[in-house]
Amino acid sequence: MAYDEKAKERTMKYMKEKRDKLTLNLPLGDKERYRAFAESKGKSLTSLIMELLEKEMSNNANA
């Protein structure tokens, strides 16, 4: 099945309705370092960031 304009529209609609977007401004080169580290852990950069934030929030809730 090809990725056509209808599929693109459905994806964009889903992203707008169900997902929040966060933009980070990083020093040049850091994004690739972070991505490589995440991949070394078998994760995407997004999933690693979310995991670390959730862990930190959980630790602070228990403090």
C-alpha positions, 0 to 999 in steps of 0.5 A: 500500500502506497503512502498517498495524500489521503493517508497523509491527511489522516496521519496529520489529523491524528497528530493534531488531535491526539499528540502534543508537539515539543520543540527543543533548541539544542547546541549544534551536534548535541542532537546527534549525540543524544540520538546515538545514545538513545539508539545504543539503549535500543530506544528512539530519542523521543521514547528515551526523553519520555522515559527519563522524565517519567522516572524523574517525576515518579522519583520526585512524587515519592520524595 
